[in-house]
Amino acid sequence: MTRARIRSVLALPVLAAFGVLLFWGFYGLPDFGHFHGAYGTLINRVAVPERHTTNAVAAVVFDYRGFDTLGEEFILFGAAVGVMLLLRKGDEGEPPTARVRSEQVQLVGAVMIGVTILIGLWLVAFGYVTPGGGFQGGVVVAGALLLVFLTAGYRPWQRLTKKHALDPLESLGVGSFVAIGIAGLIASGPFLHNFIAPGRTGTLTSGGTIALLNWATALAVAAANLVLYTEFLEHYVAPLFDKGPR
């Protein structure tokens, strides 16, 4: 019996056990629209009157549970730094010159880059008014810039995503989150105290400091994802281009 066959035979009972546990967990969930959690009910009742944000999730993430979100920011920051330490090369050679030659792909890609960036910025800007937020919008913006590699090639991507510029941007996003928290202390409140007037419900001026924390998160998430893309492409994709036709 080959090694692959042995692994497959051993994997079957393990996957079956996990499948049973997964089905058991889903079977015990309440029906859609019948959630009876006290915390969720309380947030739905107080988020709009207190913070004037129509997205209760954003009110939780950037206000009621803002300190936990700060921890998540540092987790992402640490993960990106760890990847850089593992993959970053000490000696960087010339970037590969392989590029996308299809004019149709370049045209569609150029259009989609602008459209995707716009969608990402919209998700960030309106993240506490409609579904969205800094995390989601930051990922979309980073994905839009990744389209540069997919539609133009590696060299334009490397010129756009300079590591010495991305690293400070990620630090700026995380640092801004902390700075806003400290500003709450200066305003005679607890750390991350919402010290700005909540504004008018349903507008971009609502939520107080939620908007600022939202943009700080978007900056940190977008920069961290771009750092990860850059390191993975440099480590795994660039060598393939170096070996292939120029």
C-alpha positions as CSV (number, residue, x, y, z in Angstrom):
1,M,0.0,0.0,0.0
2,T,1.4,3.4,-1.0
3,R,2.0,6.3,1.3
4,A,-0.8,8.3,-0.3
5,R,-3.2,5.4,0.1
6,I,-2.4,5.0,3.7
7,R,-2.9,8.8,4.3
8,S,-6.3,8.6,2.6
9,V,-7.4,5.6,4.6
10,L,-6.4,7.3,7.9
11,A,-8.0,10.6,6.9
12,L,-11.4,9.1,6.2
13,P,-12.4,8.4,9.9
14,V,-11.0,11.7,11.0
15,L,-13.0,13.6,8.4
16,A,-16.1,11.6,9.2
17,A,-15.7,12.5,12.9
18,F,-15.3,16.2,12.1
19,G,-18.3,16.1,9.8
20,V,-20.4,14.7,12.6
21,L,-19.3,17.4,15.0
22,L,-19.9,20.1,12.4
23,F,-23.4,18.8,11.7
24,W,-24.1,18.5,15.4
25,G,-23.0,22.2,15.9
26,F,-25.2,23.5,13.0
27,Y,-28.1,21.4,14.1
28,G,-28.1,23.1,17.5
29,L,-28.2,26.7,16.1
30,P,-31.4,28.7,16.4
31,D,-33.5,29.2,13.3
32,F,-32.8,32.3,11.2
33,G,-34.5,35.3,12.7
34,H,-34.9,33.6,16.1
35,F,-31.8,34.7,17.9
36,H,-32.4,35.2,21.6
37,G,-29.0,36.3,22.8
38,A,-29.3,39.0,25.4
39,Y,-26.2,40.9,24.3
40,G,-27.4,41.1,20.6
41,T,-30.8,42.3,21.7
42,L,-29.3,45.0,24.0
43,I,-26.9,46.3,21.2
44,N,-29.8,46.5,18.7
45,R,-31.7,48.6,21.3
46,V,-29.0,51.0,22.3
47,A,-26.6,51.4,19.4
48,V,-28.6,53.8,17.3
49,P,-29.8,56.1,20.2
50,E,-26.3,56.2,21.8
51,R,-23.9,56.2,18.9
52,H,-26.2,57.2,16.0
53,T,-24.8,54.3,13.9
54,T,-27.2,52.2,11.8
55,N,-24.6,49.4,11.6
56,A,-24.7,47.8,15.1
57,V,-21.7,45.6,14.3
58,A,-19.5,48.7,13.7
59,A,-20.7,50.2,17.0
60,V,-19.6,47.0,18.8
61,V,-16.3,46.6,17.0
62,F,-15.1,50.2,17.2
63,D,-16.9,51.4,20.4
64,Y,-18.4,49.0,22.8
65,R,-15.7,46.4,22.2
66,G,-13.0,48.7,20.8
67,F,-10.3,47.4,23.1
68,D,-10.7,43.8,21.7
69,T,-10.4,45.2,18.2
70,L,-7.1,46.9,19.1
71,G,-5.9,43.4,20.1
72,E,-7.0,42.1,16.6
73,E,-5.1,45.0,15.0
74,F,-1.9,43.9,16.8
75,I,-2.5,40.3,15.8
76,L,-2.6,41.2,12.2
77,F,0.4,43.5,12.6
78,G,2.4,40.7,14.3
79,A,1.4,38.2,11.6
80,A,2.6,40.5,8.8
81,V,5.9,41.2,10.6
82,G,6.4,37.5,11.1
83,V,5.8,36.7,7.4
84,M,8.3,39.5,6.5
85,L,10.9,38.0,8.9
86,L,10.4,34.5,7.4
87,L,10.3,35.4,3.8
88,R,12.3,38.6,3.3
89,K,15.5,38.1,1.4
90,G,18.7,39.8,2.4
91,D,19.8,40.4,-1.1
92,E,17.2,41.7,-3.6
93,G,18.2,41.3,-7.2
94,E,16.6,43.0,-10.3
95,P,12.9,42.5,-10.5
96,P,11.7,40.1,-13.2
97,T,10.5,41.7,-16.4
98,A,7.7,39.2,-17.2
99,R,4.5,41.1,-18.0
100,V,1.0,40.6,-19.2
101,R,1.0,41.0,-23.0
102,S,-2.8,40.8,-23.7
103,E,-4.1,44.3,-24.3
104,Q,-7.7,43.2,-23.5
105,V,-6.6,41.9,-20.1
106,Q,-4.7,45.1,-19.4
107,L,-7.7,47.3,-20.4
108,V,-10.2,45.3,-18.3
109,G,-7.7,45.2,-15.4
110,A,-7.1,48.9,-15.5
111,V,-10.9,49.6,-15.3
112,M,-11.4,47.0,-12.6
113,I,-8.6,48.5,-10.5
114,G,-10.3,51.8,-10.3
115,V,-13.8,50.3,-9.7
116,T,-12.5,47.9,-7.0
117,I,-10.6,50.7,-5.2
118,L,-13.8,52.8,-5.3
119,I,-15.8,49.9,-3.8
120,G,-13.2,49.4,-1.1
121,L,-13.2,53.1,-0.1
122,W,-17.1,53.0,-0.1
123,L,-17.0,50.0,2.3
124,V,-14.7,51.9,4.6
125,A,-16.4,55.3,4.4
126,F,-20.0,53.9,5.0
127,G,-18.9,51.0,7.2
128,Y,-20.8,52.2,10.2
129,V,-23.9,53.3,8.2
130,T,-24.4,50.3,5.9
131,P,-22.8,46.8,5.9
132,G,-19.0,47.1,5.5
133,G,-16.2,48.5,7.6
134,G,-12.5,49.1,7.9
135,F,-11.5,45.4,7.8
136,Q,-13.6,44.6,4.8
137,G,-12.8,47.8,2.9
138,G,-9.0,47.4,3.6
139,V,-9.0,43.9,2.2
140,V,-10.8,45.1,-1.0
141,V,-8.5,48.0,-1.5
142,A,-5.5,45.7,-1.1
143,G,-7.1,43.2,-3.6
144,A,-7.6,46.1,-6.1
145,L,-3.9,46.9,-6.0
146,L,-3.1,43.2,-6.4
147,L,-4.9,43.5,-9.8
148,V,-1.9,45.5,-10.9
149,F,0.2,42.3,-10.8
150,L,-2.5,40.2,-12.4
151,T,-3.1,42.6,-15.3
152,A,0.2,44.5,-15.8
153,G,2.9,42.2,-14.5
154,Y,5.4,41.9,-11.7
155,R,7.6,44.9,-12.4
156,P,4.7,47.5,-12.3
157,W,3.5,45.8,-9.1
158,Q,6.9,46.0,-7.5
159,R,7.2,49.7,-8.4
160,L,3.8,50.4,-6.8
161,T,4.2,48.5,-3.6
162,K,7.5,49.6,-2.2
163,K,8.2,47.9,1.1
164,H,9.8,51.0,2.7
165,A,6.5,52.8,2.2
166,L,4.1,50.0,3.1
167,D,5.8,49.2,6.5
168,P,5.3,52.7,7.9
169,L,1.7,52.8,6.6
170,E,0.8,49.6,8.5
171,S,2.4,51.0,11.7
172,L,0.6,54.3,11.1
173,G,-2.8,52.5,11.0
174,V,-2.2,50.6,14.2
175,G,-0.6,53.6,15.9
176,S,-3.5,55.8,15.0
177,F,-5.9,53.3,16.7
178,V,-3.8,53.6,19.9
179,A,-3.6,57.4,19.6
180,I,-7.4,57.7,19.3
181,G,-7.6,55.6,22.5
182,I,-5.2,57.8,24.3
183,A,-7.1,60.9,23.1
184,G,-10.1,59.4,25.0
185,L,-8.0,59.4,28.2
186,I,-6.9,63.0,27.6
187,A,-10.6,63.9,27.2
188,S,-11.1,62.6,30.8
189,G,-12.7,59.3,29.8
190,P,-11.5,55.7,29.7
191,F,-9.2,54.4,27.0
192,L,-10.9,54.5,23.6
193,H,-13.7,56.6,25.0
194,N,-15.9,58.0,22.3
195,F,-15.3,61.7,22.9
196,I,-16.7,63.2,19.7
197,A,-20.3,64.2,19.3
198,P,-22.3,61.3,17.7
199,G,-23.7,63.5,14.9
200,R,-26.8,62.8,12.8
201,T,-27.9,59.2,12.4
202,G,-27.3,57.7,8.9
203,T,-24.6,60.2,7.8
204,L,-20.9,60.0,7.6
205,T,-20.6,62.4,10.6
206,S,-22.4,60.0,12.9
207,G,-20.7,57.6,15.3
208,G,-18.1,60.0,16.9
209,T,-14.7,58.3,17.0
210,I,-16.1,55.2,15.3
211,A,-15.3,56.8,11.9
212,L,-11.7,57.6,12.8
213,L,-11.1,54.1,14.2
214,N,-12.7,52.7,11.1
215,W,-10.2,54.5,8.8
216,A,-7.3,53.6,11.0
217,T,-8.3,50.0,10.8
218,A,-8.7,50.2,7.0
219,L,-5.2,51.6,6.6
220,A,-3.6,49.0,8.8
221,V,-5.5,46.1,7.1
222,A,-4.8,47.3,3.6
223,A,-1.1,47.9,4.3
224,A,-0.7,44.5,6.1
225,N,-2.3,42.6,3.2
226,L,-0.1,44.4,0.7
227,V,3.0,43.6,2.7
228,L,1.9,39.9,2.7
229,Y,1.2,39.9,-1.0
230,T,4.5,41.5,-1.7
231,E,6.5,39.0,0.3
232,F,4.7,36.0,-1.1
233,L,5.0,37.2,-4.7
234,E,8.7,38.0,-4.2
235,H,9.4,34.7,-2.6
236,Y,7.3,32.3,-4.7
237,V,6.5,34.1,-8.0
238,A,9.5,36.1,-8.8
239,P,11.8,33.1,-9.0
240,L,9.5,31.5,-11.6
241,F,9.7,34.6,-13.7
242,D,13.5,34.6,-13.4
243,K,13.6,31.1,-14.8
244,G,11.1,31.7,-17.5
245,P,11.2,33.8,-20.7
246,R,11.7,37.5,-20.3
